[in-house]
Amino acid sequence: MDVGAWERVELRDIEIFLTLSEELHFGRTAERLHVSAARISQAIKKQERSIGAELFERTSRQVRLTPVGRQLRDDLRPVYQGLRASMDRARLAAQGKTDVLRIGLLASNAHELRPYWDAFRSLHPKWGLRLRYNGFIDPFGPLRRGDFDLLLTWLPVEERDLTVGPVLFEETRVAAVASDHRLADRSSVSAEVLADYGVVGGDAGSLLPDYWEDAFLPFHTPRGRTIERIFTATDLDQIYAIVSSGDAIHTLGAQVTRFHIRPDITYLHLHDAPILRWGLVWRSDDDSPMVRSFVRIARELGTMSL
């Protein structure tokens, strides 16, 4: 490997390589890093030219690391994480803070959860608090990799290496339909309509555990009818694009009626769907005082009903 050539690669390109080595999907990597798929492809080709070997095997069906790619991933990951940690510590020091608690969110209603954030910041002024969106395609990967210290996710979570803590809020569920859909003039419907029209499922390459997906987007209606996933999507924007076209409907937590108001989407209350519960999850081997403190605050404040 030409080390001198690799040293000329930008830090952003290293981030692209490591992210693609996790996702093994150019589209999801682009979405995660908020760049175009062409930018991902260009960065990888640049790295392969610099090294003189292919890092990924690409076919029409899958992307896989080559032996050289696996070696580079294993060598670069701790170095890159160390660089990011150093930059974070420098930023914290400049702000007069000693550490930062990183929380990943699958929910959209962070604003409604301000009592938790404000209580933590008030009690620990020397600690920072960083809130970032966590995609649902690989829900627990960023937590396991150490990108987040806590994850706010819908429940249940039944992973051996993860601990489930207090429930932060509960909410009802809605069906999202196109504004010109035949159901759009109703205010409330049964979850049976999900089987009538079909819904949007996760991408085939997603890492959603079946039990966890079923808790949010059931595989069967209350009467036992199969709810067919007739389209797939990797993020909420793609779901809305499919629903607004009238090709499918979808079920979501009622928070979207406050934070995702759209002229092309109508929300209908699902009167026979179970309550959706959102709680904190963290790595079982993480004994961070920041995690312990936030969990304690959440328990003291109790569950919000939204």
C-alpha positions in Angstrom: 0.0 0.0 0.0 1.3 3.4 -0.9 1.1 5.2 2.5 2.3 8.5 1.0 -0.6 8.5 -1.5 -3.1 7.6 1.3 -1.9 10.5 3.4 -3.1 12.8 0.7 -6.7 11.6 1.1 -8.9 14.1 2.9 -10.5 13.3 6.3 -14.0 13.5 4.7 -13.0 10.8 2.2 -11.9 8.6 5.1 -15.3 9.1 6.7 -17.0 8.2 3.4 -14.9 5.0 3.2 -15.7 3.9 6.8 -19.4 4.7 6.4 -19.6 2.7 3.2 -17.8 -0.2 4.8 -20.6 -0.2 7.4 -23.6 0.4 5.1 -22.3 -1.6 2.1 -24.8 0.5 0.1 -24.0 3.6 -1.9 -27.4 5.2 -1.5 -27.7 4.7 2.2 -24.1 6.0 2.7 -25.0 9.1 0.7 -28.2 9.7 2.8 -26.3 9.2 6.0 -23.6 11.7 5.1 -26.0 14.1 3.3 -24.1 14.0 0.0 -24.8 12.7 -3.4 -24.2 9.1 -4.4 -21.9 10.4 -7.1 -19.7 12.0 -4.4 -19.5 8.7 -2.6 -18.5 6.9 -5.8 -15.9 9.6 -6.7 -14.3 9.4 -3.2 -14.0 5.6 -3.3 -12.5 5.6 -6.8 -10.0 8.3 -5.7 -9.0 6.1 -2.7 -8.6 3.0 -4.9 -6.4 4.9 -7.3 -4.2 6.1 -4.4 -3.9 2.7 -2.9 -3.6 0.8 -6.2 -6.2 -1.8 -5.4 -10.0 -2.2 -5.2 -11.5 -1.6 -1.8 -15.0 -2.9 -2.6 -16.5 -5.5 -4.9 -19.5 -4.1 -6.7 -22.2 -6.0 -8.4 -25.8 -5.1 -9.3 -27.0 -6.8 -6.1 -24.5 -6.1 -3.5 -21.4 -4.2 -2.3 -18.7 -6.1 -0.4 -15.3 -5.2 1.0 -12.3 -6.8 -0.6 -9.5 -8.2 1.6 -7.6 -4.9 1.1 -10.7 -3.0 2.1 -11.2 -5.0 5.2 -7.6 -4.4 6.3 -7.9 -0.7 5.6 -11.2 -0.5 7.5 -9.8 -2.3 10.6 -6.7 -0.1 10.5 -8.5 3.2 9.9 -11.5 2.9 12.3 -9.7 3.4 15.6 -7.5 6.1 14.1 -10.5 8.0 12.7 -12.5 7.6 16.0 -9.4 8.9 17.9 -9.2 12.0 15.6 -12.9 12.7 16.0 -12.6 12.4 19.8 -9.7 14.7 19.9 -11.6 17.4 17.9 -14.6 17.0 20.1 -12.5 17.4 23.3 -10.9 20.5 21.8 -14.3 22.0 21.0 -15.6 21.2 24.4 -12.6 22.8 26.1 -13.2 25.9 24.0 -16.8 26.0 25.4 -15.7 25.4 29.0 -17.1 21.8 29.0 -15.5 18.6 30.0 -17.6 16.0 28.1 -20.7 15.6 25.9 -23.6 13.2 26.1 -24.6 12.1 22.6 -28.2 11.0 22.1 -29.5 9.4 18.9 -33.2 10.1 18.1 -35.5 8.0 16.0 -38.3 10.4 17.0 -39.0 13.8 15.3 -40.4 15.5 18.4 -37.2 16.6 20.2 -38.7 20.0 20.9 -41.5 18.4 23.0 -38.9 16.6 25.1 -37.2 19.8 26.2 -37.9 19.2 29.9 -35.4 16.2 29.8 -32.8 18.1 27.9 -33.1 21.3 30.0 -32.9 19.3 33.3 -29.7 17.6 32.2 -28.1 20.9 31.1 -29.2 22.7 34.2 -27.8 19.9 36.5 -24.6 19.4 34.6 -23.4 22.8 33.1 -19.9 21.3 32.4 -21.3 18.6 30.2 -22.6 19.2 26.8 -25.7 17.5 25.2 -25.8 16.6 21.5 -29.0 15.4 19.8 -28.8 13.8 16.4 -31.1 11.8 14.2 -30.5 8.1 14.1 -31.9 6.3 11.0 -34.2 3.3 11.3 -32.4 1.2 8.7 -29.6 0.2 11.1 -31.2 1.3 14.3 -28.7 -0.1 16.9 -25.5 0.0 14.8 -24.5 3.6 15.7 -25.1 2.9 19.4 -23.0 -0.3 19.3 -20.2 1.5 17.4 -20.1 4.3 20.0 -21.5 7.0 17.8 -24.1 7.6 20.5 -24.3 7.1 24.2 -28.0 6.8 24.4 -30.7 6.0 21.9 -34.3 7.1 22.0 -36.3 4.5 20.2 -39.7 2.9 20.1 -40.1 -0.2 22.3 -39.7 -3.1 22.8 -35.9 -3.5 22.3 -34.8 -7.1 23.0 -31.0 -7.1 22.3 -28.7 -9.0 24.6 -26.0 -6.3 24.6 -28.4 -3.4 25.1 -30.1 -2.2 28.3 -33.6 -0.7 28.1 -34.4 2.2 30.5 -37.3 4.5 31.3 -40.1 5.4 28.8 -39.9 9.1 27.9 -43.2 9.4 26.1 -46.2 7.5 24.8 -48.4 8.4 21.8 -51.3 7.2 19.7 -50.8 6.1 16.1 -52.1 7.5 12.8 -52.4 6.3 9.2 -50.8 8.6 6.7 -52.6 8.7 3.3 -52.5 11.0 0.3 -54.6 14.1 0.6 -56.7 12.9 -2.4 -57.0 9.3 -1.1 -60.5 7.8 -0.8 -59.9 7.6 3.0 -58.7 11.2 3.4 -62.2 12.6 4.4 -62.3 10.4 7.5 -60.9 11.4 10.9 -60.5 7.9 12.2 -60.0 4.4 10.7 -59.3 0.9 11.8 -55.8 -0.6 11.5 -57.5 -3.1 9.1 -57.0 -0.5 6.3 -53.3 -1.2 6.4 -54.1 -4.6 4.9 -56.5 -3.1 2.4 -54.0 -0.8 0.8 -50.5 -2.0 1.7 -47.7 -0.1 3.5 -44.0 0.9 3.0 -41.5 -1.4 4.5 -37.8 -1.1 5.2 -35.2 -1.6 2.5 -34.1 -5.2 1.8 -30.7 -4.4 3.1 -31.9 -3.0 6.4 -31.0 -4.4 9.7 -34.4 -4.1 11.4 -35.1 -6.9 13.8 -38.5 -8.5 13.0 -39.9 -8.0 16.5 -38.9 -4.4 16.5 -40.3 -3.6 13.1 -43.5 -5.4 14.0 -43.9 -3.1 17.1 -44.0 -0.1 14.9 -45.3 -1.4 11.6 -47.3 -4.6 12.3 -47.1 -7.6 10.0 -50.8 -8.4 10.8 -53.9 -6.4 11.5 -55.9 -6.9 14.8 -58.0 -9.5 12.9 -54.9 -11.4 11.7 -54.8 -10.2 8.1 -51.4 -9.8 6.5 -50.1 -6.2 6.1 -48.2 -6.3 2.8 -45.0 -4.2 2.3 -45.6 -3.3 -1.3 -42.8 -0.7 -1.4 -39.6 -0.2 0.4 -37.9 3.0 1.7 -34.8 4.0 3.7 -36.1 7.2 5.3 -39.2 9.2 6.1 -38.9 11.4 3.0 -39.1 8.4 0.8 -42.1 7.1 2.7 -43.9 10.4 2.2 -43.1 10.4 -1.5 -44.7 7.0 -1.9 -47.7 7.8 0.3 -48.4 11.1 -1.4 -48.5 9.5 -4.8 -51.3 7.2 -3.5 -49.4 4.0 -4.1 -49.6 3.0 -0.4 -50.6 4.2 3.0 -48.5 4.0 6.2 -48.7 4.0 9.9 -46.7 6.5 12.1 -46.7 7.9 15.6 -49.0 10.8 16.2 -46.0 13.2 16.6 -46.0 13.5 12.8 -49.3 15.4 13.0 -47.4 18.2 14.8 -43.9 18.0 13.2 -44.6 16.8 9.6 -47.6 18.8 8.4 -47.7 18.5 4.6 -50.3 19.6 2.1 -50.1 16.3 0.2 -50.6 14.1 3.3 -53.6 13.5 5.5 -53.3 11.8 8.9 -56.1 9.6 10.2 -56.3 8.4 13.8 -56.0 4.6 14.1 -58.6 3.9 16.8 -57.7 0.2 17.4 -53.9 0.4 17.3 -51.9 -0.1 20.5 -50.1 2.9 22.1 -46.6 3.4 20.9 -44.0 3.7 23.7 -40.6 5.4 23.3 -37.7 4.8 25.7 -34.0 5.0 26.3 -31.6 2.3 25.3 -27.8 2.1 26.0 -24.9 -0.4 25.7 -25.0 -2.7 28.7 -21.2 -2.4 29.1 -21.3 1.5 29.2 -20.9 2.7 32.8 -20.7 6.4 31.8 -21.7 8.8 34.6 -23.4 11.0 32.0 -25.6 8.1 30.9 -26.4 7.2 34.5 -27.3 10.8 35.3 -29.6 11.3 32.2 -31.4 8.0 33.0 -31.9 9.1 36.6 -33.3 12.4 35.4 -35.7 10.7 33.0 -37.0 8.4 35.7 -37.5 11.4 38.1 -39.4 13.4 35.5 -41.5 10.4 34.5 -43.3 9.5 31.2 -44.9 12.2 29.0 -48.2 11.4 27.4 -48.4 13.1 24.0 
